[in-house]
Every structure is written in C-alpha cells, then in structure tokens.
Amino acid sequence: MKRFGAFDPRRALARLPFRARLAAAFSSLFLLAGAALLAFVVILARHGTAEQLVGIETRRLPVDTPVDGASPVAPPPGTFGRVQEGGPTPRVHGGVALRKVETTVQAVQDAALHQMLLWSGVGLVVMALFAGLIGWWLAGRALRPVAAVTETARRIGETNLDERLALTGPDDELRRLADTIDTMLDRLQRAFDSQRRFVANASHELRTPLAAQRTSIEVGLADPLPGHLAEVRDDLMTTNREAERLTASLLLLARSDRGLDGTEPVDLADITATAAAELRPAVEEKRLELRTSIAGPLQLAGDPVLLRHLVANLVRNAIQYNRPRGLIEVTVADRTLEVTNTGRPVDPDQLDDLFEPFRRLGQDRVGTTGHGLGLSIVRSIAQAHGSDVRAVPGPDGGLTVTVRFP
C-alpha cells in the first residue's frame, strides 16, 4: 500500500518543464556512459598492472650473504638476478639482493587505482554538470521555434484568424507542424467567414420582407375592425416586431463578430448614462429600481454604436431577468462597466452557457420572451474591443456582469 505523502520521483519528474527534463536526460546519459567507461578503464588497468608490474627491492649486501638468514650458496648458472616464485631462498651474488615484494606492489597498485577513481569521479561529476548546462542551452535552442509557435497560437483567436505562424527555417518536423497548423487556420478562417456572411446576409435579407409584412398588416387590418380581427392584428404585429428584433440582433452579432472596422474616442460614461436614461421607462414599467454610479468620463478607443448596444443589452438583460420590485445597479469606474440585478439563483456551472446564442437559464431556444442573444452580443462586442467579460452569481440570486476594458 502506498504511504500517504510518499515521494514519487516519476511524478516529480513529470512536473518539470520539458526543457529541464531534456537537460536532466543529457546529464544522466553522460553520467551513465562515463561511469561505464570509468569501470571499464579501472578493470583493464588493474589487470594490466597485475600482469606487467613486478615489484623488486634492491639492496647492496656483502658477497654470498644469505637473504632471510639462509646459508650462502651460489646461484645456479643463468639465474643471476632472477627471482623464481616458490624456489629456494634468494641469495646475494655479486653484491646484489633481489626479493619479490608482493605487498609493496599491491599497495602501489591500490593507491594508483584509488587516486584514479577519486579524480576520475570528480571529473565525471563536473563534466555531467557541464553536459547538463550544454543540454539546457541546446534544448532552449531546439525548443525556440516551439515557443514561438505557442505564443503565436495563443494570440490567434476568433477575431484575428488571419494571423499565421509562418515559421521559417529548415524543412524539419517543427516546420511541417507549423505549416499544418497554418493550413488548419486557413480552413477555420474560411468556415468562420462563411458563417458570418451567412448570418449577415440572412439577417439583412429578412429585414425587407418583415418590414413589408408589417406594412401590409397595418394597412390591411386598419381600423375599424371587428373585435376578433383586432386581436389577430395585435398578435401579428407583436410577432412581426419580435422577428424584426431577432433579425436586428443577428445582424448586430454578425457585425461585432467581424471585429472593428475603425475606432474613435468614445466616452463610456456618457454612453452608459444615455442608455440608462433611455431604458428607464422599461424599468419603471416592471416596477424595478435602477441605480447608476458613474465616476467621471471614461475615454476609450472603440466603435460608439457597438458600445451603445453593449450597454443597452446588459441593462435590458438585467431588466428582463429580474424579480418583481427588484434592483438594477449600473456602475462605471476604473475602466470597468458593471451591471448587477436581482433575480432567481444562477447555477455557476451555467454561466458559460449564458454567453452562447439562444441560451437562457435552464432553456435552449425556448421561452416566452427574449431570444437569448443579449449576452452573446455583449461578449462579441467586448471581444472586438479587446475586453474581458465575467459573470458572477449574486449571493441572493441574480447576476453581476463585469466588462473590463484594457
């Protein structure tokens, strides 16, 4: 059974950056190869010294003096100066004594091997560290194109799909990977452009027949009318207005998805105050309370028409999804627009879905009011202006939507 808190080297190694793991691999391989080479050299050196080295102690003694106390005898012919292992006790002839000193040879051999192992080990560790530094540098150079690809891919989004990696260099694996990503981005850009053109064209083409339909209803069913036809006319007019609002919202969403054609100085505080004043009758109609807190002018570079729609959609969403006698707070301060409303509790897991087209709380393409495009338009306009949109559920229900401008 694995102990709690036990150190797992594989998991710790997996948490290291790829560059660090590559450098550690270089050092480890160098260390293992060096250790194997060192062991091979030590074995051969020890074997060679045991075969080749002969320890001889030379001393000047009187003639025919026995070594180690033996009686003096003359050495056999042809054995002068040689020491035979296992033979008679060596004697001095001609004033020279020869004696094999195996202990001395062993001591010298051990000392030499010890010194070689010590300094070879130190050198091996130093070279392993040096190999790790070289591996770190080589890994950095090898992964530099990957870092460039990652940074460029992070910048590329739905609003700037025209940007490409365009990696230069040799025709290697990284270059082919970058070219494949560029090809994929080409396909994505064509798909997004086709979708935007379809939404924009369909919305634009629907506006004309809807306007003609509204005119026909107004003229063909003009007063005086029987009571039942008057109700039919009102229903037809309501449906027509809803279709026109939906078409206008789709057209606005398609326009904001295309990004900004140009920017100009805009005062977000003034736009927010104007939008709040225009929507105050709708607030009073639903018996809600609207509070505004606008801290001075807030100059931005953007599209004034789109920014007006952003503020208006946020306030309309706060009005529509509110409880009776609820509260709406609109705040502009520190380059931030914040709209808070009271209402039913919101599941934090559903927040991302609220910014998708035709999504409502717990509903999808169904509902008695609204089209589920308000927050989608808000997010699209905010992204076109390089802004960040966040939604947070209120402690007692409702929602707080914050748009932070760069």
C-alpha positions as CSV (number, residue, x, y, z in Angstrom):
1,M,0.0,0.0,0.0
2,K,1.4,3.4,-1.0
3,R,2.1,5.6,2.0
4,F,0.5,9.0,2.2
5,G,2.8,11.7,1.2
6,A,5.5,9.3,-0.1
7,F,7.8,10.9,-2.6
8,D,7.2,9.7,-6.2
9,P,10.2,10.5,-8.4
10,R,8.4,9.8,-11.6
11,R,5.5,12.2,-10.7
12,A,8.0,14.9,-9.6
13,L,10.0,14.5,-12.8
14,A,6.8,14.7,-14.9
15,R,6.0,18.1,-13.3
16,L,9.3,19.6,-14.6
17,P,9.3,21.6,-17.8
18,F,10.2,19.7,-20.9
19,R,13.4,21.7,-21.3
20,A,14.5,20.8,-17.7
21,R,13.7,17.1,-18.3
22,L,15.7,17.1,-21.6
23,A,18.7,18.7,-19.8
24,A,18.4,16.1,-17.0
25,A,18.3,13.4,-19.6
26,F,21.5,14.7,-21.2
27,S,23.3,14.8,-17.8
28,S,22.0,11.3,-16.8
29,L,23.1,9.7,-20.1
30,F,26.5,11.4,-19.8
31,L,26.9,10.2,-16.2
32,L,25.9,6.6,-17.0
33,A,28.2,6.5,-20.1
34,G,31.1,8.0,-18.1
35,A,30.6,5.6,-15.2
36,A,30.6,2.6,-17.6
37,L,33.7,3.9,-19.3
38,L,35.4,4.5,-15.9
39,A,34.6,1.0,-14.7
40,F,36.0,-0.5,-17.9
41,V,39.2,1.5,-17.6
42,V,39.7,0.5,-13.9
43,I,39.2,-3.2,-14.7
44,L,41.7,-3.1,-17.5
45,A,44.2,-1.0,-15.5
46,R,44.1,-3.4,-12.6
47,H,44.5,-6.4,-14.8
48,G,47.4,-4.8,-16.7
49,T,49.3,-3.8,-13.6
50,A,48.9,-7.3,-12.1
51,E,50.4,-8.8,-15.3
52,Q,53.1,-6.3,-16.0
53,L,54.3,-4.8,-12.8
54,V,57.0,-6.7,-10.9
55,G,57.9,-5.3,-7.5
56,I,61.7,-5.6,-6.9
57,E,63.5,-4.4,-3.8
58,T,67.2,-3.9,-4.5
59,R,69.8,-3.8,-1.6
60,R,73.6,-3.8,-1.6
61,L,74.9,-6.6,0.6
62,P,78.2,-8.4,1.2
63,V,79.1,-11.2,-1.1
64,D,77.4,-14.6,-0.6
65,T,75.3,-13.2,2.2
66,P,72.1,-15.3,2.5
67,V,68.8,-13.5,2.4
68,D,66.5,-14.0,5.3
69,G,69.2,-15.9,7.2
70,A,69.8,-18.8,4.8
71,S,73.2,-20.4,4.3
72,P,75.2,-18.8,1.5
73,V,75.2,-20.8,-1.7
74,A,76.0,-19.7,-5.3
75,P,73.0,-19.2,-7.6
76,P,72.6,-21.6,-10.4
77,P,74.1,-20.7,-13.7
78,G,71.7,-18.5,-15.8
79,T,69.6,-17.4,-12.8
80,F,71.6,-14.4,-11.7
81,G,69.3,-11.5,-10.9
82,R,66.1,-13.6,-11.3
83,V,63.6,-14.4,-8.6
84,Q,61.7,-17.7,-9.0
85,E,58.4,-18.0,-7.3
86,G,58.3,-21.0,-5.0
87,G,62.1,-21.7,-5.4
88,P,64.9,-21.7,-2.8
89,T,65.5,-18.6,-0.7
90,P,67.2,-16.0,-2.8
91,R,70.9,-15.3,-2.1
92,V,73.3,-12.4,-3.0
93,H,75.8,-12.9,-5.8
94,G,78.0,-10.1,-6.9
95,G,76.8,-7.8,-4.1
96,V,73.1,-7.5,-5.2
97,A,70.0,-9.0,-3.4
98,L,66.7,-9.4,-5.3
99,R,63.4,-10.0,-3.4
100,K,59.9,-10.0,-4.7
101,V,57.7,-7.7,-2.5
102,E,54.2,-8.5,-3.4
103,T,52.8,-6.4,-0.6
104,T,54.5,-3.3,-1.9
105,V,53.3,-3.9,-5.5
106,Q,49.7,-4.3,-4.1
107,A,49.9,-1.1,-2.1
108,V,51.2,0.9,-5.1
109,Q,48.5,-0.6,-7.3
110,D,45.7,0.1,-4.8
111,A,46.9,3.7,-4.3
112,A,47.1,4.3,-8.0
113,L,43.6,2.9,-8.6
114,H,42.2,4.9,-5.6
115,Q,43.6,8.2,-7.0
116,M,42.4,7.4,-10.5
117,L,38.9,6.6,-9.2
118,L,38.8,9.7,-7.0
119,W,39.8,12.2,-9.6
120,S,38.0,10.4,-12.4
121,G,34.8,10.5,-10.3
122,V,35.2,14.2,-9.6
123,G,35.9,14.9,-13.2
124,L,32.9,12.8,-14.3
125,V,30.5,14.7,-12.0
126,V,31.9,18.1,-13.2
127,M,31.5,17.0,-16.8
128,A,28.0,15.7,-16.1
129,L,27.0,19.2,-14.8
130,F,28.6,20.8,-17.7
131,A,26.8,18.4,-20.1
132,G,23.5,19.4,-18.3
133,L,24.2,23.1,-18.9
134,I,25.0,22.4,-22.5
135,G,21.8,20.2,-22.8
136,W,19.8,23.1,-21.3
137,W,21.2,25.5,-23.8
138,L,20.7,23.1,-26.7
139,A,17.2,22.3,-25.5
140,G,16.4,26.0,-25.4
141,R,17.6,26.5,-29.0
142,A,15.8,23.4,-30.2
143,L,12.5,24.4,-28.5
144,R,12.7,28.1,-29.5
145,P,10.5,27.5,-32.6
146,V,8.0,25.7,-30.3
147,A,7.9,28.7,-28.0
148,A,7.3,31.0,-31.0
149,V,4.5,28.7,-32.3
150,T,2.9,28.6,-28.8
151,E,3.0,32.3,-28.4
152,T,1.5,33.0,-31.8
153,A,-1.2,30.3,-31.4
154,R,-2.1,31.9,-28.1
155,R,-2.6,35.3,-29.8
156,I,-4.7,33.8,-32.6
157,G,-8.4,33.9,-31.8
158,E,-11.8,34.1,-33.4
159,T,-11.3,37.8,-34.2
160,N,-7.8,37.6,-35.8
161,L,-7.8,34.3,-37.7
162,D,-5.9,36.0,-40.5
163,E,-2.7,35.8,-38.5
164,R,-0.4,32.8,-39.2
165,L,2.6,31.1,-37.6
166,A,4.7,31.5,-40.8
167,L,7.6,29.6,-39.2
168,T,10.9,29.9,-41.1
169,G,13.9,27.6,-41.1
170,P,14.8,24.1,-42.3
171,D,12.2,21.8,-43.5
172,D,12.1,19.6,-40.4
173,E,9.4,18.3,-38.1
174,L,8.7,21.7,-36.4
175,R,8.4,23.4,-39.8
176,R,5.9,20.8,-41.0
177,L,3.9,21.1,-37.8
178,A,3.7,24.9,-38.1
179,D,2.6,24.5,-41.8
180,T,-0.1,22.1,-40.8
181,I,-1.4,24.5,-38.1
182,D,-1.4,27.3,-40.7
183,T,-3.4,25.1,-43.1
184,M,-5.9,24.3,-40.3
185,L,-6.2,28.0,-39.6
186,D,-7.0,28.7,-43.2
187,R,-9.8,26.2,-43.1
188,L,-11.1,27.7,-39.8
189,Q,-11.0,31.2,-41.2
190,R,-13.0,30.2,-44.3
191,A,-15.5,28.4,-42.1
192,F,-15.9,31.4,-39.8
193,D,-16.1,33.9,-42.7
194,S,-18.7,31.7,-44.4
195,Q,-20.8,31.6,-41.2
196,R,-20.6,35.3,-40.6
197,R,-21.5,36.1,-44.2
198,F,-24.5,33.8,-44.0
199,V,-25.8,35.3,-40.7
200,A,-25.2,38.9,-42.0
201,N,-26.8,38.2,-45.4
202,A,-29.7,36.3,-44.0
203,S,-30.4,38.9,-41.4
204,H,-30.2,41.7,-44.0
205,E,-32.4,39.9,-46.4
206,L,-35.0,39.2,-43.8
207,R,-35.4,42.8,-42.8
208,T,-37.1,43.8,-46.1
209,P,-39.9,41.1,-46.1
210,L,-40.5,41.7,-42.4
211,A,-40.9,45.4,-43.0
212,A,-43.3,44.7,-45.9
213,Q,-45.2,42.3,-43.8
214,R,-45.6,44.9,-41.0
215,T,-46.9,47.5,-43.5
216,S,-49.4,45.0,-45.0
217,I,-50.7,44.2,-41.5
218,E,-51.1,47.8,-40.7
219,V,-52.8,48.7,-43.9
220,G,-54.9,45.6,-44.5
221,L,-56.1,45.4,-40.9
222,A,-56.7,49.1,-40.3
223,D,-59.5,50.3,-38.1
224,P,-62.4,49.9,-37.9
225,L,-62.2,46.1,-37.4
226,P,-64.4,43.6,-35.6
227,G,-63.1,42.7,-32.1
228,H,-61.7,39.3,-33.0
229,L,-59.8,40.7,-36.0
230,A,-58.3,43.4,-33.8
231,E,-56.9,40.8,-31.6
232,V,-55.5,38.9,-34.6
233,R,-53.9,42.1,-35.8
234,D,-52.3,42.8,-32.4
235,D,-50.9,39.3,-32.4
236,L,-49.5,39.6,-35.9
237,M,-47.9,42.9,-35.1
238,T,-46.3,41.5,-31.9
239,T,-44.9,38.6,-33.8
240,N,-43.6,40.8,-36.5
241,R,-41.8,43.1,-34.1
242,E,-40.2,40.1,-32.4
243,A,-39.0,38.8,-35.7
244,E,-37.6,42.3,-36.5
245,R,-35.8,42.5,-33.2
246,L,-34.4,39.0,-33.7
247,T,-33.2,39.9,-37.2
248,A,-31.6,43.1,-35.9
249,S,-29.9,41.2,-33.1
250,L,-28.5,38.6,-35.5
251,L,-27.2,41.4,-37.8
252,L,-25.6,43.1,-34.8
253,L,-24.0,39.8,-33.7
254,A,-22.6,39.2,-37.2
255,R,-21.2,42.8,-37.3
256,S,-19.5,42.5,-33.9
257,D,-18.1,39.1,-34.8
258,R,-16.3,40.7,-37.8
259,G,-14.4,42.9,-35.5
260,L,-13.9,46.7,-35.6
261,D,-13.6,48.4,-38.9
262,G,-12.3,51.5,-37.2
263,T,-12.2,53.2,-33.8
264,E,-12.7,56.7,-32.5
265,P,-12.5,58.3,-29.0
266,V,-15.6,57.4,-27.0
267,D,-16.8,58.4,-23.5
268,L,-18.2,55.2,-22.0
269,A,-19.6,57.1,-19.0
270,D,-21.7,59.3,-21.3
271,I,-22.9,56.2,-23.3
272,T,-23.8,54.4,-20.1
273,A,-25.8,57.4,-18.7
274,T,-27.7,57.8,-22.1
275,A,-28.5,54.1,-22.3
276,A,-29.8,54.0,-18.7
277,A,-31.9,57.1,-19.3
278,E,-33.5,55.6,-22.4
279,L,-34.3,52.3,-20.7
280,R,-35.7,53.9,-17.5
281,P,-39.3,53.7,-18.8
282,A,-38.9,49.9,-19.2
283,V,-37.5,49.8,-15.6
284,E,-40.5,51.7,-14.3
285,E,-42.9,49.6,-16.2
286,K,-41.7,46.5,-14.5
287,R,-41.6,48.4,-11.1
288,L,-37.9,47.9,-10.7
289,E,-35.3,50.3,-9.1
290,L,-32.4,51.5,-11.3
291,R,-29.3,52.9,-9.6
292,T,-26.4,54.3,-11.5
293,S,-22.9,55.2,-10.3
294,I,-20.8,56.8,-13.0
295,A,-17.4,58.1,-11.9
296,G,-16.5,60.9,-14.4
297,P,-15.6,60.5,-18.0
298,L,-14.1,57.3,-19.3
299,Q,-12.4,57.7,-22.6
300,L,-12.0,54.6,-24.8
301,A,-11.0,53.9,-28.4
302,G,-13.8,52.0,-29.9
303,D,-17.0,51.9,-32.0
304,P,-19.6,54.1,-30.4
305,V,-22.6,52.3,-32.0
306,L,-21.4,48.9,-30.8
307,L,-20.6,50.2,-27.3
308,R,-24.1,51.6,-27.0
309,H,-25.5,48.2,-27.9
310,L,-23.2,46.6,-25.3
311,V,-24.5,48.8,-22.5
312,A,-28.1,48.6,-23.7
313,N,-28.1,44.8,-23.9
314,L,-26.6,44.5,-20.4
315,V,-29.3,46.7,-18.9
316,R,-32.1,45.0,-20.9
317,N,-30.9,41.6,-19.7
318,A,-30.9,42.9,-16.1
319,I,-34.5,44.2,-16.6
320,Q,-35.8,41.1,-18.3
321,Y,-34.4,38.5,-15.9
322,N,-35.3,40.3,-12.6
323,R,-37.8,39.7,-9.9
324,P,-40.7,41.9,-9.1
325,R,-39.6,45.1,-7.4
326,G,-36.1,44.1,-7.9
327,L,-32.9,46.2,-8.2
328,I,-30.6,47.1,-11.0
329,E,-27.2,48.7,-10.4
330,V,-25.0,50.1,-13.2
331,T,-21.5,51.2,-12.2
332,V,-18.7,52.7,-14.3
333,A,-15.3,53.2,-12.6
334,D,-11.7,52.3,-13.2
335,R,-12.2,51.4,-16.9
336,T,-14.8,48.8,-15.8
337,L,-18.5,48.6,-16.5
338,E,-20.6,46.5,-14.1
339,V,-24.3,45.7,-14.2
340,T,-25.9,43.8,-11.3
341,N,-29.5,42.7,-10.9
342,T,-31.6,40.7,-8.5
343,G,-33.4,37.6,-9.7
344,R,-33.6,33.9,-9.5
345,P,-30.4,32.0,-8.3
346,V,-28.0,31.2,-11.0
347,D,-26.0,27.9,-11.1
348,P,-22.3,28.8,-11.5
349,D,-21.9,25.8,-13.9
350,Q,-24.4,27.5,-16.3
351,L,-22.5,30.8,-16.6
352,D,-20.6,29.9,-19.7
353,D,-23.8,28.8,-21.4
354,L,-25.4,32.2,-20.9
355,F,-23.0,33.7,-23.3
356,E,-23.9,31.2,-26.1
357,P,-26.5,32.3,-28.7
358,F,-30.1,31.3,-28.0
359,R,-29.3,30.2,-24.4
360,R,-31.3,31.1,-21.3
361,L,-31.4,29.9,-17.8
362,G,-32.4,26.2,-18.0
363,Q,-33.7,26.7,-21.5
364,D,-32.4,26.3,-25.0
365,R,-34.2,28.1,-27.9
366,V,-37.4,28.2,-25.9
367,G,-39.0,30.8,-23.8
368,T,-41.8,33.3,-23.7
369,T,-39.6,36.5,-24.0
370,G,-36.3,37.3,-25.5
371,H,-34.1,35.4,-27.9
372,G,-31.1,34.5,-25.8
373,L,-28.8,36.8,-27.8
374,G,-28.2,39.6,-25.4
375,L,-25.2,38.3,-23.5
376,S,-23.8,36.8,-26.8
377,I,-23.8,40.2,-28.3
378,V,-22.2,41.7,-25.2
379,R,-19.4,39.2,-25.3
380,S,-18.9,39.6,-29.1
381,I,-18.7,43.4,-28.8
382,A,-16.4,43.2,-25.8
383,Q,-14.0,40.8,-27.5
384,A,-14.0,43.1,-30.6
385,H,-12.7,45.9,-28.2
386,G,-10.1,43.6,-26.6
387,S,-12.1,43.5,-23.3
388,D,-12.8,40.8,-20.8
389,V,-16.3,39.8,-19.7
390,R,-17.0,38.0,-16.5
391,A,-20.3,36.9,-14.9
392,V,-20.7,36.1,-11.2
393,P,-23.9,34.9,-9.5
394,G,-25.3,37.2,-6.8
395,P,-25.4,35.9,-3.2
396,D,-29.2,36.3,-3.1
397,G,-29.8,35.5,-6.7
398,G,-29.4,37.4,-9.9
399,L,-26.2,38.1,-11.8
400,T,-23.3,40.5,-11.9
401,V,-21.7,41.1,-15.3
402,T,-18.4,42.9,-15.5
403,V,-16.7,44.2,-18.6
404,R,-13.2,45.4,-18.0
405,F,-11.7,47.5,-20.8
406,P,-7.9,47.4,-21.5
